[in-house]
Each structure stands twice: as structure tokens, then as C-alpha cells.
């Protein structure tokens, strides 16, 4: 059984566990300058600095990512849960974010992929992290994908 599957089962009894893991991973990642705790099940993570949708406070979230063009794709899977992760709402309200990955910090603008775009991007995401395919199968919701590209590049795109 994959680590992610075990964690999903454990959260049924310990709902506080995912947030504890996130806080620990973020702290270690930051303290090591992005050199330690850089993967989950062999897939890379980044730390995304974003603004809270309601609070307006700055938050850092360690997230799985998929390298894409000059930026990244972020998948709001929440392990296949029935609801979106909290950070989903932050990106919808405040799409200007900073992504720190493998010693590189980039400012990007996040936007949720359209249905047609997601159809093209989803296989790329599943190839990068096969558990995404499991999560979509478990979930009753359509798991959102965010395209995060440098602002100048994003402004030149057709939506």
C-alpha cells in the first residue's frame, strides 16, 4: 500500500494528522533551504507562498507539483477527499503566488484550468504522480488543476 493511501486511512481516526505533517514538512523544507523533505512517494514537492482567502495572511504550503513550461501545475487533490483543500480557495481569491522548488523561487499567477485544458493536462499530472489517478477515482468531485506560470507569460495566453 502506498504511503498516501495509508495516510488517507489514518486521517479517518486522526483528522489532525495531515495538517501536522504539512507543518512539519514545511518547517524542515524551509530550514534546510529546500534540500530535505523534497519529495512524497518519489515525486517532487514545492513550497507555495500564498495569501489567505479570508484572512489576508501569508501562508506557506508544501504541495506536490508537476513541472510545466516555465512554471508548475498544482493539483487540488486532497488525497481524493470529497472537498477541495484549503489552499484551493486561497489561489482562487489571490492567484499571485511564489513557488520555491529545488533552490529556485519564481513568482507566478495561478489559474484553474478549464475543462478542455484539464483533459489535456490530467494525463501529464498522473504520469508525474500516479496516485492522482487513484484520487480522481475515489472522489465525487472533479479535482481541479491550477496552471501556474510567470505573470507575463500568463497574460499572453488565450483563456
C-alpha positions as a Markdown table, in Angstrom:
| # | Residue | x | y | z |
|---|---|---|---|---|
| 1 | Unk | 0.0 | 0.0 | 0.0 |
| 2 | Unk | 1.3 | 3.5 | -0.9 |
| 3 | Unk | 2.2 | 6.0 | 1.8 |
| 4 | Unk | -0.6 | 8.3 | 0.6 |
| 5 | Unk | -3.2 | 5.6 | 0.9 |
| 6 | Unk | -2.1 | 4.8 | 4.4 |
| 7 | Unk | -2.3 | 8.4 | 5.4 |
| 8 | Unk | -5.8 | 8.7 | 4.0 |
| 9 | Unk | -6.9 | 5.8 | 6.1 |
| 10 | Unk | -5.2 | 7.2 | 9.2 |
| 11 | Unk | -7.0 | 10.5 | 8.8 |
| 12 | Unk | -10.3 | 8.8 | 9.4 |
| 13 | Unk | -9.2 | 8.3 | 13.0 |
| 14 | Unk | -6.8 | 11.3 | 13.3 |
| 15 | Unk | -8.2 | 14.2 | 11.3 |
| 16 | Unk | -5.4 | 16.5 | 12.7 |
| 17 | Unk | -2.7 | 14.3 | 11.1 |
| 18 | Unk | -2.5 | 15.9 | 7.6 |
| 19 | Unk | -2.0 | 19.4 | 9.0 |
| 20 | Unk | 0.7 | 18.2 | 11.4 |
| 21 | Unk | 2.5 | 16.5 | 8.5 |
| 22 | Unk | 2.2 | 19.7 | 6.4 |
| 23 | Unk | 3.6 | 21.9 | 9.2 |
| 24 | Unk | 6.5 | 19.5 | 9.8 |
| 25 | Unk | 7.4 | 19.2 | 6.2 |
| 26 | Unk | 7.2 | 22.9 | 5.6 |
| 27 | Unk | 9.4 | 23.6 | 8.6 |
| 28 | Unk | 12.1 | 21.1 | 7.5 |
| 29 | Unk | 12.0 | 22.2 | 3.9 |
| 30 | Unk | 12.4 | 25.8 | 4.8 |
| 31 | Unk | 15.1 | 25.1 | 7.5 |
| 32 | Unk | 17.1 | 23.1 | 5.0 |
| 33 | Unk | 16.8 | 25.6 | 2.2 |
| 34 | Unk | 14.8 | 23.2 | 0.2 |
| 35 | Unk | 17.3 | 20.3 | 0.4 |
| 36 | Unk | 15.4 | 18.0 | 2.8 |
| 37 | Unk | 11.8 | 16.6 | 2.6 |
| 38 | Unk | 11.6 | 17.5 | -1.1 |
| 39 | Unk | 9.5 | 14.5 | -2.3 |
| 40 | Unk | 6.5 | 12.5 | -1.5 |
| 41 | Unk | 6.5 | 8.9 | -2.8 |
| 42 | Unk | 9.4 | 10.0 | -5.1 |
| 43 | Unk | 7.5 | 12.9 | -6.6 |
| 44 | Unk | 8.8 | 16.4 | -6.0 |
| 45 | Unk | 7.2 | 19.0 | -3.7 |
| 46 | Unk | 7.4 | 22.8 | -3.7 |
| 47 | Unk | 6.6 | 25.3 | -1.1 |
| 48 | Unk | 4.0 | 27.8 | -2.3 |
| 49 | Unk | 3.6 | 31.1 | -0.6 |
| 50 | Unk | 0.1 | 32.5 | -0.9 |
| 51 | Unk | -2.4 | 34.9 | 0.6 |
| 52 | Unk | -5.3 | 33.6 | 2.7 |
| 53 | Unk | -8.7 | 34.0 | 1.0 |
| 54 | Unk | -10.4 | 35.3 | 4.1 |
| 55 | Unk | -7.6 | 36.3 | 6.5 |
| 56 | Unk | -5.3 | 38.1 | 4.0 |
| 57 | Unk | -2.3 | 36.5 | 5.9 |
| 58 | Unk | 0.6 | 35.0 | 4.1 |
| 59 | Unk | 0.8 | 31.2 | 4.2 |
| 60 | Unk | 3.4 | 28.6 | 3.0 |
| 61 | Unk | 2.1 | 25.2 | 1.8 |
| 62 | Unk | 4.2 | 22.3 | 0.8 |
| 63 | Unk | 2.5 | 20.9 | -2.3 |
| 64 | Unk | 3.1 | 18.2 | -4.9 |
| 65 | Unk | 3.8 | 19.9 | -8.3 |
| 66 | Unk | 4.3 | 19.0 | -11.9 |
| 67 | Unk | 6.9 | 20.9 | -13.8 |
| 68 | Unk | 5.1 | 22.7 | -16.7 |
| 69 | Unk | 6.6 | 25.1 | -19.2 |
| 70 | Unk | 8.3 | 27.9 | -17.2 |
| 71 | Unk | 6.1 | 27.2 | -14.2 |
| 72 | Unk | 4.2 | 24.4 | -12.5 |
| 73 | Unk | 0.9 | 22.6 | -12.3 |
| 74 | Unk | -0.7 | 22.2 | -8.9 |
| 75 | Unk | -3.4 | 19.6 | -8.4 |
| 76 | Unk | -6.0 | 20.3 | -5.7 |
| 77 | Unk | -6.5 | 16.6 | -5.0 |
| 78 | Unk | -6.5 | 16.5 | -1.2 |
| 79 | Unk | -5.9 | 12.8 | -1.5 |
| 80 | Unk | -9.2 | 12.2 | -3.3 |
| 81 | Unk | -11.3 | 13.8 | -0.5 |
| 82 | Unk | -14.8 | 15.0 | -1.2 |
| 83 | Unk | -13.9 | 18.6 | -0.6 |
| 84 | Unk | -11.2 | 20.9 | -2.0 |
| 85 | Unk | -8.1 | 21.6 | 0.1 |
| 86 | Unk | -8.0 | 25.0 | 1.9 |
| 87 | Unk | -5.3 | 26.3 | -0.3 |
| 88 | Unk | -7.6 | 26.0 | -3.3 |
| 89 | Unk | -9.7 | 28.9 | -2.1 |
| 90 | Unk | -6.6 | 31.0 | -1.4 |
| 91 | Unk | -5.5 | 30.6 | -5.1 |
| 92 | Unk | -8.9 | 31.4 | -6.4 |
| 93 | Unk | -9.0 | 34.6 | -4.3 |
| 94 | Unk | -5.4 | 35.6 | -4.6 |
| 95 | Unk | -3.7 | 34.0 | -7.7 |
| 96 | Unk | -0.4 | 35.8 | -7.4 |
| 97 | Unk | 1.9 | 33.3 | -5.6 |
| 98 | Unk | 5.5 | 32.4 | -5.1 |
| 99 | Unk | 6.8 | 28.8 | -5.8 |
| 100 | Unk | 10.0 | 27.6 | -4.1 |
| 101 | Unk | 11.3 | 24.4 | -5.6 |
| 102 | Unk | 14.8 | 22.9 | -5.7 |
| 103 | Unk | 16.5 | 26.1 | -4.8 |
| 104 | Unk | 14.5 | 28.2 | -7.3 |
| 105 | Unk | 11.9 | 30.8 | -6.4 |
| 106 | Unk | 9.5 | 32.0 | -9.0 |
| 107 | Unk | 6.6 | 34.4 | -8.9 |
| 108 | Unk | 3.6 | 33.0 | -10.9 |
| 109 | Unk | 0.0 | 33.6 | -11.5 |
| 110 | Unk | -2.3 | 30.6 | -10.8 |
| 111 | Unk | -5.4 | 30.0 | -12.7 |
| 112 | Unk | -7.7 | 27.0 | -12.7 |
| 113 | Unk | -7.5 | 25.0 | -15.9 |
| 114 | Unk | -10.7 | 24.9 | -18.0 |
| 115 | Unk | -12.4 | 21.5 | -18.5 |
| 116 | Unk | -10.9 | 21.3 | -22.0 |
| 117 | Unk | -7.4 | 22.2 | -20.8 |
| 118 | Unk | -7.6 | 19.8 | -17.8 |
| 119 | Unk | -8.5 | 17.0 | -20.3 |
| 120 | Unk | -5.1 | 17.6 | -21.9 |
| 121 | Unk | -3.2 | 18.3 | -18.6 |
| 122 | Unk | -4.5 | 15.4 | -16.5 |
| 123 | Unk | -2.5 | 12.6 | -18.1 |
| 124 | Unk | 0.7 | 14.7 | -17.6 |
| 125 | Unk | -0.2 | 15.1 | -13.9 |
| 126 | Unk | -1.0 | 11.3 | -13.5 |
| 127 | Unk | 2.3 | 10.4 | -15.2 |
| 128 | Unk | 4.2 | 12.6 | -12.8 |
| 129 | Unk | 2.3 | 11.3 | -9.7 |
| 130 | Unk | 0.3 | 8.1 | -10.5 |
| 131 | Unk | -1.7 | 8.4 | -7.2 |
| 132 | Unk | -3.6 | 11.3 | -8.8 |
| 133 | Unk | -5.4 | 8.7 | -10.9 |
| 134 | Unk | -6.5 | 6.8 | -7.8 |
| 135 | Unk | -7.6 | 10.0 | -6.1 |
| 136 | Unk | -9.9 | 11.0 | -9.0 |
| 137 | Unk | -11.4 | 7.5 | -9.0 |
| 138 | Unk | -12.2 | 7.8 | -5.3 |
| 139 | Unk | -13.5 | 11.4 | -5.4 |
| 140 | Unk | -17.0 | 12.5 | -6.2 |
| 141 | Unk | -15.7 | 15.9 | -7.3 |
| 142 | Unk | -13.7 | 16.9 | -10.4 |
| 143 | Unk | -10.3 | 17.5 | -9.0 |
| 144 | Unk | -9.0 | 21.0 | -10.0 |
| 145 | Unk | -5.7 | 21.6 | -11.7 |
| 146 | Unk | -4.0 | 25.0 | -11.5 |
| 147 | Unk | -1.7 | 26.3 | -14.2 |
| 148 | Unk | 0.9 | 28.5 | -12.6 |
| 149 | Unk | 3.1 | 30.5 | -15.0 |
| 150 | Unk | 5.1 | 33.7 | -14.7 |
| 151 | Unk | 2.7 | 36.6 | -15.0 |
| 152 | Unk | 4.0 | 38.0 | -18.3 |
| 153 | Unk | 3.7 | 34.5 | -19.9 |
| 154 | Unk | 0.2 | 34.0 | -18.4 |
| 155 | Unk | -1.0 | 37.4 | -19.7 |
| 156 | Unk | -0.2 | 36.4 | -23.3 |
| 157 | Unk | -2.3 | 33.3 | -23.2 |
| 158 | Unk | -5.8 | 32.9 | -24.6 |
| 159 | Unk | -8.2 | 31.8 | -21.9 |
